[in-house]
């Protein structure tokens, strides 16, 4: 079999990070896998105070904390470990439907995505411990997005209140706080789970560079693509096929594809496979 050649492309995008790239090997959450169900626990920020949010409004910490500490519904739910939020805020099913106040006040058990535990004030931030709900589709959806997609969840308050001018600033005064729902784009930019986002490294390679080499080992590269869950998505998204696979990165972290002047890098997501790939590369280059 022909020995693979070693060469440089002008640009390489390396794979996203793994949990053990972070301190203590964590992305910021604890994963609990019970076999037939799975959930994650992490710390999160639910809301910020004294700063202008994305909707052009301010909130006061004293007002919110008073709701949490004195509202019979919230205090009861916290005591029962049952203060829960839903996947997105309630909305009308059809455009001509009216969203009734009764629905806004309800947290539907079959649509809950997470539990809210130990809400506390930290500076100007309302923080809490969040546990995804393993008993609902919405909760499993949230957990899978965090674990597999490395999505950083956002949170948004669901409430009844009015808008007042306080020291010349538009400020929401909450009369009834219901919960904090899971959203992708929160009105408070700080209102996110304390989950580490994976990072991607990119390296520009010149002719004089030694690192970042591409190994033109098509057989190995195509074998990796056959095993890759993301291969088909990459093929379909960019109109590529197996003939465009040209090799692997020297680190064994990625498969490289080339189509015309475009270069695509498909990360190898399994560290064990990475190690085996590096070993296979070393064996071929030294044979």
N, C-alpha and C positions, 0 to 999 in steps of 0.2 A: 504494500500500500504506500502511496506517495506521502512523504514526510511533509507536514504542514510548514508553510513559510511564515516568517515573522516580518511585519511591516507596521507603518504608522499611518493612521488616518489623521485628518486635520482636527477632528473634534470627537471627544468621547464624553458621554454622559453616563456616570456610574450609577449603581443601584441605590435604592433608598435604604435607609438605615434599619437595623434590627434592634430588638429590645435590649440586647446586651451591649449596644453602642452607648447606652445611657447608664448613669450611675445606678448601681444595684441591679442592673439588668431589667429595668422596668420602663414601660412607656408612661407610667404615672397612674396606672390602675392595677387593681388586684382582680385576677380572673378566677372564677369558681366554676368548675365543670363537674356537674353532678351526674353525668352520663346522659340522662334524658332531658336535661335542662342546663342552661349556662347563663351566668350573669356576671357583671363586673361592678366593682365598687371603686369610687374615686372621689376626690375632693373637688369642689367646684365653686365658682362665683355665680350667684344668682342675680345680683343687681349692684349698681354703683350709686353713690349719693353725692349731691353737691356738684355734679358735673353735667354738662349738657349732653343729652343722649341723641341718638340718631333721628329721633322724631322731634327734636328741638324743645325738649322738656327737661325739667329738673325734678328730682325726688328727694324727700327728706328722710334721713335715717330714723329719727325719733318717731315719725309717723308710721313707718313700716314696722319697726321693732315693737311699737305699741300694739299694732294689729296682731303680730305673731304671739305676743305674750298674753294678750287679753281676749282675743277672739275665741269664743267657746268651741267653734268648729276646729280651728287650727290647734288649739291646746289639746283637745280630745284626740285629734288625729296623730299628733306627735306622741302623746302618751301611749297610743295603741300601735305605734310604728306604722301608721296608715296614711300619713300625709303623702299624697301621690300627685304626680303631674301627668299630663297626657302628651301624646305625640301631636304636636302643633295645637294652636288654639282652636276651639270649636268654630265651625263656620257653617253657613247654610249649604245644603247639598246642591241646591239649584239656585241660579242667580235671582229668581223671582221669589225665593223663600225668605221669610223673615226669621232672623236669628233671635229667638226669645231670650229674655233675661234668665228664665228658669234654666235654660241650657248652659248659659254662662256660669251659673252658680254650681252646676253639677260637674263632678269628676267621674266619668263613666268607667267603672271597673274593667270593662272589656277593652278599653282603649288606653289604659294607663301604661306609660313607658318607663316610669322610674319612681322610686321612693325618695323622699326628702328627709334627711335625718340631721339632727344637731345644728339647726340654723343659728348662726352667731355673727356678730358684728366684728369686723377686723378692719380698723381704720375707717375708710369710707366705702367698704365693700361688705356686702352680705354674703357670707360663705356658708356652705353646708356639705355634708357627706351625702353622696348620691349612690343609690344602688339601682341598677336596671331591674325591671320586672320580668322574671323568667316565666311568669304564668300567662303572658299575653303576647300576641303577635307583635304589637307595637314595642314591647319591652325587648323581645328577642331581636327585633329589627334594629333597635338602638344599640344593643350590645354587639351585634355583628358588625355594624358600621364602625364602632369604636375599635374592635379587635382586628377585624379583617381590613377595613378601609382606612383605619387610623384617622377617622373623622373626629374632630374636636367638637363635642356637642355644645350647643348654646342654650340659654334659658331666657324665658320672657315671662313677666308677671301677668297674671290674669286677675283683673280687679274691677271694682266699681268705685268711682270717685269723681271729682270735679277738678277743673283747672283754675288756679288762682294766680294772681300776681303777688309774688313775695320778693320785696326789695327790687322790684322791676324785672323779676325773672319769672317766666311761665313755669309754675310749679304744680305738679299733680298732688292733690290731697286725697289719700286713699280712705274710703269709708268702709270698704269690704275687700279684703285680700283673699282670693280663693286659692291660688296655687302658682307655681312656676312651671310652665310647660316647656317641653323640649322643642327647640326651633333651630333651624340652620343659620338664620341671620338675626341675631337678637338686637333689640333696640338699644341696649347698653352694650357697647363693644367689649366691655370687660367681662360680661356675663357668659363665661365659658368654663367648661370642665378643665381641671388642671391635668390635662392629658398631653403628653409630649407628642408633637407632630413629627413624623419621620422627615428626615432631610435628604436631599439629593445632592450629590456632588457632581460637578462637571469639571473636566480637565481639558485645557487646550493643549494640543500636542503639535510641536514643530518638528522639523527634520532633525534638529539637534537634540531633541528630547529623547531620553532613554526610557523613562517610565511611561505607562499608559499604552503599551504596545497591543496591537491586535494580532491574534493568532489565527491565521487563515486555515482553520481546521474544520472544514465544512461538515464532515461526518459527525464529529462531536457536537458541533453547533446545532445541526438538524435534529440530533437525538435529544438534545436539551429542549428544543422547541416542541418536540413531540410530547414531552412530559410537562411542559409549561401550561398552567391554567390560563395565562394571559396571552398566549400565542394567537389563538383564534381571534380574540378581540383586536390585537394589533394588526393581524392580516386584514380583517374586515374594515377596520377604521381607516387604514391608509392604502387599501388596495394592494396589499403585498401578498406574496405566497412563498412557499418553501424555496423556490429558486433564488429569492433575494437574500437568503441567509448566507453570510460569507465567513463568519468565524466567531470567536469568543474573545473577550478581553483577557489579558495575561493574568489578571487576578482571579479569573474564573467566576466573576460576579455577574457578568452580563453576556448576552448573545448579541452579535452585531449584524444588522441587515443593511444592505445598500441598494437603493433604487434610483437610477439616474445619478443626480448629484446629491441626493438626500441620504442621510445616514440615520438609522434608527437603532436604539439600544433597548433590548428587552431584559429587564433585571431577572436574575436567578434568585428566587425568593427563599430557597431552602439552603441553610448554611451547610448542611451535610452534603448536599449536591455540589455546592461551591468547592468544598474541600476535595471531593472526588474529582471534580473538573480540573482543579489545579494539579492534582496528582497525575491525571491522564495527560495533561499538557506537558508536564515535566518528563513523563515517560517517553512521549513522542519526540520531544526536542533532544533528549539525551540518547535516543536509540540510534 
